[in-house]
Amino acid sequence: MNLYAVFGYPITHSLSPRIHAQFGRQLGIALTYERRAVPAGSLAAAVQSFREEGGRGANVTVPLKTEAYALASTRTPRAERAGAVNTLTFRDDVIAGDNTDGDGLLADLAYHKVALPGARLLLMGAGGAAQGIIGPLLDAGVDRIAVWNRTQARVQEWLARLRDDRLREPVPGDSYDIVINATAASLGHALPPVPDAVFRGALVYDLAYGPVAGRFLAHAQAQGAGRVLDGLGMLIEQAATAFCVWHGVRPDTTDVRALLRGETV
């Protein structure tokens, strides 16, 4: 049985089952893909139960990506670099961890013709989602990344671990070409208390997608953002990479983009 799932909490909104079902139909691969509600601190038990049911792999979303990193018995270099895992593969006694978030974000930015080399970027948030994208953004040639988090001690840990001169804390008065929201603001939490001026003229990207991203992106537009994008394309592209990890072939994302974008605007 080709059984897969996405683990997270909350999870009822997730489009991942539909995305993977579409990929399977496109490539003639029969599979079952489910949503599994797994609160923080419960991942190990959920994985054990899932494996006993015959589960072969799972995606992991909020709030479990660092928990998945700790659970994995082997990790890819990109997962090690991120310190977070969003894709698990189960083989015999091995739990293999990977992180496809950065691949998904870069593929979506390329789709939207967003130039990264030389860009000045503000990354808001320092949780599992942000951890997965910061390395690939650096590899893409950005000029600098300022990292804002409600707890700046977390940012200091990042700077010490990653040791890249392009990473820094925000400086008052700085302007940015790109602002990426990786906080929980789109899940009903308070908007990040950053100066409104950081949005002015910038491309603003929310890792959340659909209606839940609307509140943050509407705020950014009201402050003069030049362009706003939600994370639906990133979700689809990272799913395509995870599908390739599991099945050895990367699906085309064009039809899935068209289908889901028409339903989530």
N, C-alpha and C positions, 0 to 999 in steps of 0.2 A: 504493500500500500504506500503510495506517495503522499504522505501526510505532512503538512507544513502548517505554520501558524504565525501570528504576530502576538507578542506578549506586551502588555502595557496597562496603564491605569490613569485616566479612563481610556477605553478602547472601542466603545460602540460606534464612534464616528469614523473609524479607520477605513480607508478605501483599499488597503492592501489586499484583502481577499479578492476583490474585483479585478485589481491590476494583475495579480498572479494567475487568476483564472483566464483572463484575456491572453496573457503570454502563453499559457499552456495550450490554449486553442490555436493560437497562431503557429506554434511549433509542433503540434500534435503530441504533446506530452500530457498524459492523464495525471491529475493531481487533485488533492483536497487541501484547501487552505482555510484556516479558521481564525477567528478572533478569540483570544484568551485573556480575560481580565485578571491581571496579576498585580496586586499592590506591592509597594516597596517592601523589601525584606522577605518576599515569598518566592523569588525566582527559582532558587535551587529546588524547592519542593515541586514547583510547577514543571520544571524541566524533567525531573525524575518521573513524574506521572506521565508526562507527554511522551517520553521515550518508551515507557512501558506500554503505551498505546500504539507504538510503532512510528512515532514521529521522527522524521529525518532531518528537519531543520526548522529554524524559527528566526523571524525578525524580532527585534527588541526595540521598544520605543520608551518614551517618558513613563516612569522615572527610573528605568532599569538599566541604562547603558553602562554605568560604572559597575553595577552589580554583575552584569553579564561579563564584564572584563575580568572580574575577580573569579567568576565561576569557570571560565574557559581554561582548559588544561593545555591548549596550544593556541597561539595567536599569530596572525599575519603581521608583517612589519608595520603596515599602516594602522593596525589596531594597537600595536605596542606604542607607536608614536602618539596616537590619540589618547591612550589611557582609557578608552571606552570602546564598547563592542555593540554593534547593532544587528549582526548576523551570526547565528550559531548553526553549526553543522554537527550532526551526531553520527559517529562511525565507531562501532564496537564500543570500547570503553573511553573513547576520545570525545571531548567537547571542544570543537575548533571554533575560535572566535575571529571575526573579521569586522571591518568597519567600511561600509560603502557610502557613508554620508558625504564625504568630500568628493568622491567621484560623481555622485548625484548632483551636488551643487554646481560643480564646474561644468558638467554637461548641460545643465539648465541655463547657466549664465552664457555659455557658448551658443545655445539655441536662441537666446534673446540678444545675441551679438553684443554682450557686455564685455568691454576690454578690461582685463585685469593688470597687465604689465604697467608698472608705474603708478597704479591707483593708490590713493590715500583712503584707508578703510577704517571704519569704526565698527567693532564687533561688540554687541551688547549681550552679555551673558557669558558664563564660564562653566556651564554644566556639560552633560554628556553630549548634547547636540553640538555645542560650540567646539568641544574637544575634537570631534570628528572632522571638522572642516578647516581648522586653523592651519594644519600642516599643508594640505593641498593648496590653500590660498597663498601661503608663502612660496610654495613650489611654482605657482603660476606667475610669480614675478611682481607682486604688489610692492609698492614703495615702502609702505609702513602699515601696521595694524595697531590701532589703539584699542585696548580691551577694557570695557567697562563692566563692572559687576557690582551688585549691591554689597557684597563682601569683597573689598579690594584685596584682602589677604589671600583670597583664592587666586587673584590675578598675579600677585607676587610669587606664588607657588609656580604658576605657569611660566613666568619669565625666568625663574631660576631653573626650571626643568628643560625648557626648550632652547634657551640661550641663543636667541636670534636678535641681532641689533635692530631689526625692523619692528620688533614687538615692544610696546610701551604702554604706559598708563595714559589716559586722556589728559590733554593739556587745555585749560580754559582758553577759548578763542580760536582753537584749531578748526579748520574746515575739512570736509571729507567729500570724496567722489562717490563713495558707496557706504551705506549704513546697513548692517545686517542685524536683525533682531533674532536672537536665540534665547530670549527670556521667556517666561511663562505669561507674559502680558496678554497674549492672545487667548489664553485659557481662563480668563476672568480675573487675573491678578492685576495689581495696580500698574499703570504705565511707568516705565523706567523714568526716574527723575533726572533726565539729562537736559541740557539747555535746548530750547526749541531751535536755536540757530544751527544745530548740527544737521538738521534735515534739509536746510535751505539749498536747493539746487542739486541735491544728491539723488542717486538711485537708491531707493529704500527697498530692502528685501526682507520679508518675514518668512522664517522657516516653517511657520504654520501655513495652512492653506484653507481655501474656501471661506465661508462666512466667519469662522473664528479669527481669521487674519484681518477681517475688515476693520475692527476697532483700532488696532495699531496703525494700519496703513492709512485710515481716514485721518488720524491724528497727524501723521507725517505729511499728508497732502495739505492739511490745513496750515502747516508750518512752512509750506513752500517747497516740498520735495519735487524734484524734477521728473521723477518716474517712480512708480511703485510696482512691485511684483510679489506675489505670494509663493509659497513653497510647493505648490502642486507639481510643478515640473520636476523639482528636486526629488519629491517622493517617488514619482514614476521612474526617474533615471536611476536612483539608488536601488529601487526594486529590480530594475533590469540587471544591474550588476550583481545583486544577491541571487537572482534567478540563474545567472551564469555561474556563480560559485557552486550552486547546487546541481545544475544540469549540464554545465559545460558548453552552453551556447547563450549568447546575449540576444534577447529579442529586440526587434525594432519597436520603438516607442511611439511612432507617429500616430497610429490609429488610437491607441489608448489616450494619448494627449487630447486628441480631438473629441473623443467620447466624453472623457471626464471633465474637460474644460467647459464643454457645453452645459454640463449639469451643475457646475459649482460656481459659476459667475454670479 
